């Protein structure tokens, strides 16, 4: 509870409360050094404060173990390595209304690590210009199209 109060005091913007797992530098199971990747994304938005107001908190896990809870965050990323670089599965569209209705986020796409800041910037611009919340937008087909634009692949819900 104390930590929540400190967080609210120093970071009023939800986006800057994003978090990652501890990463491969400490974790024996880790695939990626997610704290460094998240820091780079947060630095990218340091001078884009007006856009940050529209972005949700991010949850970055460096492997399938979900230590940063990417399946239950508003917008989750699960890292993996491929021959040509670092990629993240994008997790969204879960439902967490109450204790009786809990539906984990779905893996809805895959994006190369370097594309994440640009994806988030366009997402924030769309939300700002459309005067729509992230929660509303992520349910629309336009969100799918945005993932297709920046993603390597898109996974259609079935």
Long-range contacts (C-beta under 8 A, 24 or more apart in sequence): 13-49, 13-52, 13-53, 14-55, 14-56, 14-57, 15-42, 15-45, 15-52, 15-53, 15-55, 15-56, 15-57, 15-58, 16-42, 16-52, 17-57, 18-42, 18-57, 18-58, 18-59, 18-60, 19-57, 19-58, 19-59, 19-60, 19-68, 20-59, 20-60, 20-61, 20-62, 20-68, 21-60, 21-61, 21-62, 21-63, 21-65, 21-67, 21-68, 22-67, 23-62, 24-62, 27-62, 27-63, 27-67, 29-63, 29-65, 30-62, 30-63, 31-62, 31-63, 31-79, 31-80, 31-81, 32-62, 32-63, 32-79, 32-80, 32-81, 32-86, 33-62, 34-60, 34-61, 34-62, 34-68, 34-79, 37-79, 37-86, 37-113, 40-117, 41-116, 41-117, 41-120, 44-117, 44-121, 45-117, 45-120, 45-121, 48-121, 48-124, 50-128, 51-121, 51-124, 51-125, 51-128, 52-124, 53-128, 54-123, 54-124, 54-127, 54-128, 54-134, 55-120, 55-123, 55-124, 55-127, 55-134, 56-134, 59-91, 60-88, 70-105, 71-104, 71-105, 72-96, 72-104, 72-105, 73-105, 74-134, 74-135, 75-134, 75-138, 76-105, 77-111, 77-116, 78-107, 79-113, 85-112, 85-113, 85-114, 86-112, 86-113, 87-111, 87-112, 87-113, 87-152, 88-113, 88-116, 90-147, 90-151, 92-138, 92-143, 93-138, 93-139, 93-157, 106-155, 106-157, 107-155, 108-144, 108-147, 108-154, 108-155, 108-157, 109-147, 109-148, 109-151, 109-153, 109-154, 109-155, 110-151, 110-152, 110-153, 110-154, 110-155, 111-147, 111-150, 111-151, 111-152, 112-152, 115-150, 115-151, 118-150, 119-146, 119-147, 119-149, 119-150, 119-151, 122-146, 122-149, 122-150
